Amino acid sequence: MVVSKDKTGLDPQVAALLKQMVQMKIPELHTLTPKAARELFDGAAKMVLGKPEKVSKVEDLKIPGPRGQIPIRVYTPEGKGPFPIFVYYHGGGFVIGNIQLGDNLCRAIANRAFCVVVSVEYRLAPEHKFPAAVDDSFAASKWVARNAARINGDPTRIAVGGDSAGGNLSAVVSLRARDEGENFPIYQVLIYPATQLDTHTTGSINEFAEGYFLTRADMIWFGDQYFEKGQDRRVPYASPLLSPDLSNLPPALIITAGFDP
């Protein structure tokens, strides 16, 4: 792992973590198989996530999907519902990550936002290429809208959100829901979302290409796992930023990071 010489402005905790990763000789993701990358990521998550906070109720369910059942985890806060609902899609480049990866975050959101959080375990690449993750993510949000009462939620107050690949899926679900005439979501939370997957030449991906854990080579590798060879990466449900029509979409909170490719 290469470390950038200029770390001015980098959060001290992040800087310490990057230094520790160098000392541990953590391999870059693009040098691994998807299976090995998942094992590495899961192991690292266990080291840093710590003890999960308590919520009133946590329930694991399996709901109908386009190609089989989709695992979801439902977090319910203290209090009397029906609660607003936040459908969460984890990050991981469409290749790694799972419900457990987002467990701490989902618990915190449920407790602090007083909403039901539904975490979705969509199918991963390369075993399941685009648009499998999109289809699962949209099916899950649609199930939530149709079954809000089942989880003590309010069907008129559904938001979607996620980080990185999950941010992409949140934006795509919002697009697809609009295109199919659905009345959800009413809000989208896009945390450093990957919204343009057809290019690796943007300013940020070159400026922060190495030295910040996620590298340019990693991002190319993730894309190659997600898409079939020759598949169009510019279609709106892959690269929502390139959609010719972004009208009539729910308002979005977009959270970015200062040293993110």
Legacy VTK file of the C-alpha trace (Angstrom):
# vtk DataFile Version 3.0
C-alpha trace
ASCII
DATASET POLYDATA
POINTS 261 float
0.000 0.000 0.000
1.441 3.371 -1.056
0.970 6.341 1.267
0.663 9.861 -0.058
3.324 12.231 1.283
0.917 15.150 1.667
-1.644 14.417 4.372
-2.353 18.068 5.283
-5.895 18.342 6.584
-6.444 14.612 6.958
-8.363 13.622 10.083
-5.847 12.395 12.728
-7.807 9.202 13.352
-7.864 8.393 9.649
-4.158 9.178 9.350
-3.418 6.818 12.232
-5.529 4.085 10.653
-3.769 4.422 7.310
-0.392 4.252 9.054
-1.481 1.129 10.920
-2.620 -0.494 7.668
0.788 0.147 6.129
2.506 -1.411 9.139
0.226 -4.435 8.882
1.006 -4.697 5.156
-2.668 -4.806 4.196
-2.867 -5.764 0.494
-4.736 -3.557 -1.948
-8.146 -4.919 -2.857
-7.517 -5.106 -6.603
-4.720 -7.629 -6.014
-7.150 -10.087 -4.388
-9.920 -12.368 -5.528
-13.442 -11.237 -4.566
-13.575 -13.994 -1.942
-10.275 -12.926 -0.380
-11.300 -9.248 -0.482
-14.499 -10.073 1.383
-12.613 -12.024 4.026
-10.131 -9.170 4.470
-12.866 -6.561 4.711
-14.935 -8.592 7.168
-11.911 -9.169 9.364
-10.957 -5.493 9.375
-14.531 -4.482 10.196
-14.557 -6.719 13.254
-11.407 -4.993 14.501
-12.715 -1.427 14.283
-16.493 -1.575 14.725
-16.547 -2.287 18.459
-19.535 -3.244 20.568
-22.918 -2.498 18.944
-25.330 -0.214 20.769
-28.720 -1.493 21.803
-31.931 -0.730 19.965
-35.458 -1.623 20.980
-35.833 -4.383 18.389
-33.727 -6.065 15.713
-35.343 -8.535 13.332
-33.826 -10.524 10.465
-36.247 -11.275 7.621
-36.161 -12.684 4.098
-38.391 -11.013 1.553
-39.289 -11.920 -2.058
-36.819 -10.760 -4.689
-36.496 -11.009 -8.473
-34.172 -14.038 -8.236
-34.922 -15.496 -4.816
-35.186 -14.187 -1.303
-33.454 -10.998 -0.145
-32.169 -10.869 3.451
-33.011 -7.675 5.329
-32.439 -6.558 8.913
-35.013 -4.287 10.549
-34.052 -1.964 13.419
-36.867 -0.414 15.468
-36.265 2.408 17.978
-37.913 2.952 21.325
-41.301 4.614 21.247
-44.659 4.259 19.591
-44.962 4.031 15.811
-45.634 4.172 13.042
-42.101 5.490 12.496
-40.472 7.016 9.439
-38.484 4.401 7.491
-34.891 4.574 6.268
-33.910 1.897 3.722
-30.136 1.471 3.867
-27.816 -0.043 1.241
-24.263 -0.866 2.363
-21.109 0.065 0.484
-18.356 -2.179 -0.808
-18.020 -1.567 -4.536
-20.927 -3.938 -5.291
-18.477 -6.778 -4.486
-17.933 -6.824 -0.711
-20.005 -5.938 2.345
-23.133 -7.318 3.952
-25.806 -6.532 6.535
-23.354 -7.021 9.384
-20.993 -4.396 7.971
-23.629 -1.690 8.436
-24.973 -2.973 11.742
-23.448 -0.306 14.022
-24.422 2.521 11.692
-28.005 1.296 11.326
-28.401 0.978 15.084
-27.164 4.529 15.594
-29.487 5.930 12.917
-32.507 4.117 14.377
-31.799 5.490 17.853
-30.898 9.047 16.883
-33.349 9.635 14.045
-36.201 7.711 15.735
-36.918 5.796 12.545
-37.171 2.191 11.476
-34.033 1.264 9.553
-34.192 -1.524 6.970
-30.742 -2.773 5.920
-30.700 -4.654 2.609
-28.326 -7.469 1.625
-28.463 -7.221 -2.148
-26.710 -9.704 -4.429
-22.998 -9.079 -5.014
-20.744 -9.168 -8.066
-19.030 -10.869 -9.782
-21.381 -13.763 -9.093
-24.301 -11.454 -9.875
-23.540 -8.779 -12.448
-25.341 -5.466 -13.024
-28.285 -4.964 -12.700
-28.752 -7.636 -9.989
-27.905 -5.260 -7.121
-30.241 -2.631 -8.586
-33.098 -5.109 -8.967
-32.723 -6.348 -5.378
-32.431 -2.835 -3.965
-35.526 -1.618 -5.766
-37.489 -4.762 -4.862
-36.589 -4.287 -1.207
-37.681 -0.650 -1.121
-40.905 -1.569 -2.917
-41.559 -4.337 -0.363
-41.014 -1.837 2.449
-43.514 0.563 0.887
-46.105 -2.192 0.529
-45.464 -3.708 3.965
-44.711 -0.669 6.106
-47.336 -1.621 8.695
-45.613 -5.010 9.112
-42.521 -3.231 10.466
-44.374 -0.463 12.347
-43.446 2.082 9.696
-45.150 4.942 7.903
-45.423 4.298 4.117
-45.644 8.035 3.420
-42.255 8.732 5.039
-39.701 6.455 3.373
-36.144 7.583 2.688
-33.346 5.638 1.023
-29.637 5.996 1.660
-26.244 4.371 1.612
-22.513 4.867 1.299
-20.330 4.497 -1.810
-21.943 1.692 -3.854
-24.909 2.026 -1.505
-25.115 5.701 -2.417
-25.230 4.713 -6.070
-28.040 2.260 -5.391
-29.985 4.853 -3.393
-29.836 7.326 -6.279
-30.765 4.613 -8.774
-33.705 3.418 -6.654
-34.953 7.017 -6.566
-34.685 7.236 -10.366
-36.387 3.914 -10.955
-39.192 4.642 -8.489
-39.900 7.887 -10.339
-39.803 6.118 -13.706
-42.243 3.444 -12.508
-44.669 5.895 -10.920
-44.036 4.998 -7.280
-44.585 7.506 -4.480
-41.438 6.546 -2.575
-38.876 7.601 -1.516
-39.444 11.127 -0.295
-35.749 11.675 0.531
-32.362 10.254 -0.400
-29.133 10.257 1.638
-26.093 9.808 -0.603
-22.868 9.260 1.344
-19.843 9.687 -0.970
-21.949 8.092 -3.709
-20.397 6.556 -6.820
-22.748 8.120 -9.365
-20.663 7.921 -12.556
-19.177 4.495 -13.269
-18.088 4.937 -16.884
-14.840 6.830 -16.310
-11.751 6.789 -14.122
-10.380 10.161 -15.223
-12.091 12.612 -12.869
-10.035 15.094 -10.853
-10.582 13.392 -7.516
-9.794 9.882 -8.731
-6.447 11.116 -10.054
-5.601 13.379 -7.124
-6.355 10.688 -4.543
-5.412 7.700 -6.700
-3.170 6.177 -4.027
-2.527 6.491 -0.328
-6.066 6.681 1.081
-6.972 2.975 1.237
-9.411 3.043 -1.692
-7.270 3.460 -4.795
-7.938 4.200 -8.440
-6.892 0.646 -9.279
-9.376 -0.677 -6.716
-12.202 1.324 -8.272
-11.363 0.000 -11.732
-11.335 -3.520 -10.282
-14.737 -3.028 -8.640
-16.221 -1.847 -11.931
-14.790 -4.806 -13.803
-16.427 -7.159 -11.280
-19.787 -5.355 -11.403
-20.249 -5.197 -15.181
-20.135 -7.759 -17.936
-17.337 -7.140 -20.413
-18.505 -4.542 -22.914
-21.630 -3.687 -20.905
-22.739 -0.045 -21.162
-21.759 1.686 -17.920
-23.363 5.002 -18.893
-26.997 3.914 -18.595
-28.845 5.867 -15.860
-29.407 2.846 -13.613
-25.635 2.308 -13.554
-24.453 5.940 -13.633
-27.358 8.033 -12.322
-25.358 11.260 -12.688
-25.552 10.778 -16.452
-29.340 10.462 -16.554
-30.762 12.844 -19.191
-33.604 13.729 -16.828
-33.099 14.363 -13.103
-36.398 16.170 -12.592
-39.097 15.166 -10.106
-36.695 13.316 -7.829
-36.795 13.502 -4.026
-34.468 15.996 -2.317
-31.036 14.619 -1.486
-28.510 15.044 1.281
-25.107 14.455 -0.335
-22.171 13.823 1.997
-18.671 13.817 0.557
-15.182 13.301 1.988
-12.142 15.509 1.473
-9.689 12.783 0.435
-11.943 10.445 -1.517
-11.294 9.301 -5.080
LINES 1 262
261 0 1 2 3 4 5 6 7 8 9 10 11 12 13 14 15 16 17 18 19 20 21 22 23 24 25 26 27 28 29 30 31 32 33 34 35 36 37 38 39 40 41 42 43 44 45 46 47 48 49 50 51 52 53 54 55 56 57 58 59 60 61 62 63 64 65 66 67 68 69 70 71 72 73 74 75 76 77 78 79 80 81 82 83 84 85 86 87 88 89 90 91 92 93 94 95 96 97 98 99 100 101 102 103 104 105 106 107 108 109 110 111 112 113 114 115 116 117 118 119 120 121 122 123 124 125 126 127 128 129 130 131 132 133 134 135 136 137 138 139 140 141 142 143 144 145 146 147 148 149 150 151 152 153 154 155 156 157 158 159 160 161 162 163 164 165 166 167 168 169 170 171 172 173 174 175 176 177 178 179 180 181 182 183 184 185 186 187 188 189 190 191 192 193 194 195 196 197 198 199 200 201 202 203 204 205 206 207 208 209 210 211 212 213 214 215 216 217 218 219 220 221 222 223 224 225 226 227 228 229 230 231 232 233 234 235 236 237 238 239 240 241 242 243 244 245 246 247 248 249 250 251 252 253 254 255 256 257 258 259 260
